[in-house]
Amino acid sequence: MPRFAGRCHCGNIALQLDWPAAAAEIPARECDCSFCRKHGGLWTTHPLAALRVQLTDPAQVLTYEFGTRTAQFRICARCGVVPLATSRIAGRLYAVVSVNALEGLDPARVRRVPVSFEGESEATRLARRVRYWIPDVAWPE
């Protein structure tokens, strides 16, 4: 599996993303919700990927929720970067990663796709996350 490192700007939130070798392209969803538009959200995920998160100072990690409050955007309080979002579903933690937080990623591998989840029911939203978000997430507790 190819491994990508990522982090917020100051390095307080660090990521290690193991990407399935067979997936040559990195799909990058450009969400049209107001939060993602304001933050330049460009998210990637793969159901066979694995994500490890390390926090230098957990007290400097903010969580923001809106709408259905089923996703937690993880924001570094030091630098303001949002490198990932998580969602706990049926006791399991799922995640998406900001493509913008990944380092050394070849831009030619990134395939941008505009998406809109407007009008999606909460049940449909959670089922979509279970199918497509990263299910193997190590978050420091």
C-alpha positions in Angstrom: 0.0 0.0 0.0 1.3 3.4 -0.8 1.6 5.6 2.3 0.9 9.4 2.3 1.9 11.7 5.1 -0.2 14.7 5.9 -0.6 17.4 8.6 -2.2 20.6 9.5 0.0 23.7 8.8 1.8 23.7 12.1 2.0 19.9 12.5 -0.1 19.6 15.6 -2.4 17.1 13.7 -0.4 14.6 11.7 -1.8 11.9 9.4 -0.5 8.7 7.9 -2.8 7.5 5.1 -2.3 4.0 3.7 -3.8 3.9 0.3 -4.8 0.8 -1.7 -2.1 0.0 -4.3 -4.7 -0.8 -6.9 -6.2 2.7 -6.7 -4.1 4.7 -9.1 -6.3 7.8 -8.9 -7.1 9.8 -5.8 -10.7 10.9 -6.0 -11.1 14.3 -4.5 -14.6 15.4 -3.7 -15.3 19.1 -3.8 -18.3 19.4 -1.5 -20.6 22.4 -2.2 -21.8 22.8 1.4 -21.1 26.2 3.0 -18.4 24.9 5.4 -16.4 23.2 2.6 -16.8 26.1 0.2 -15.4 28.5 2.9 -12.5 26.2 3.7 -11.7 24.9 0.3 -12.7 21.4 1.3 -11.3 18.8 -1.0 -11.9 15.4 0.5 -10.7 11.9 -0.3 -11.5 8.5 1.1 -11.4 4.8 0.1 -13.0 2.0 2.0 -9.8 -0.1 1.8 -7.6 2.7 3.1 -6.2 3.0 6.7 -5.6 6.2 8.6 -3.5 6.9 11.6 -3.8 10.2 13.4 -1.2 11.7 15.8 -1.8 14.8 17.9 1.0 16.8 19.4 -1.3 18.8 21.7 -4.9 17.3 21.8 -6.1 20.4 23.7 -5.4 22.4 20.6 -7.7 20.3 18.4 -11.2 21.7 18.0 -14.3 19.8 16.8 -16.9 21.5 14.7 -20.3 20.0 13.8 -23.2 21.4 11.8 -26.3 20.3 10.0 -27.1 16.8 11.1 -24.1 16.8 13.6 -23.1 13.4 12.4 -19.6 14.5 11.2 -16.9 16.1 13.3 -14.5 18.4 11.4 -11.2 18.3 13.2 -9.6 21.7 13.3 -6.2 22.7 14.6 -6.7 25.6 17.0 -3.1 26.8 16.4 -3.1 27.1 12.6 -6.8 26.8 11.6 -6.4 23.9 9.1 -9.0 21.2 8.8 -7.1 18.0 7.8 -9.8 15.5 8.4 -13.4 14.9 9.4 -14.7 11.9 11.3 -18.0 10.2 11.9 -18.8 7.6 14.6 -21.4 5.1 13.2 -22.6 2.1 15.2 -19.5 2.4 17.5 -17.0 2.5 14.6 -15.0 5.6 13.6 -14.9 6.5 9.9 -12.9 9.4 8.3 -12.3 11.5 5.2 -9.0 13.3 4.7 -8.3 16.7 3.2 -6.3 16.2 0.0 -4.9 19.7 0.7 -3.3 18.3 3.9 -1.4 15.5 2.2 2.2 16.1 1.5 4.1 15.0 -1.6 1.0 13.9 -3.5 1.4 14.0 -7.2 -1.4 16.4 -8.5 -1.7 14.2 -11.6 -3.2 11.5 -9.4 -5.9 13.7 -8.1 -9.3 13.5 -9.8 -11.6 16.4 -8.7 -15.3 15.6 -8.6 -17.9 18.2 -7.5 -20.5 16.7 -5.1 -23.6 17.9 -3.4 -25.2 16.2 -0.4 -28.0 18.7 -0.2 -31.3 17.1 0.7 -29.7 13.8 1.7 -31.4 12.2 4.7 -29.4 11.4 7.8 -29.9 7.6 7.3 -28.7 7.9 3.6 -25.8 10.0 4.7 -24.6 7.5 7.3 -25.0 4.6 5.0 -22.9 6.4 2.4 -20.2 7.0 4.9 -20.2 3.3 5.9 -19.8 2.3 2.3 -17.1 4.9 1.2 -15.3 6.5 4.1 -12.1 5.1 5.6 -13.2 2.4 8.2 -9.7 1.7 9.6 -9.1 4.8 11.7 -6.7 5.1 14.7 -7.5 8.2 16.6 -5.7 8.9 19.9 -8.1 8.6 22.8 
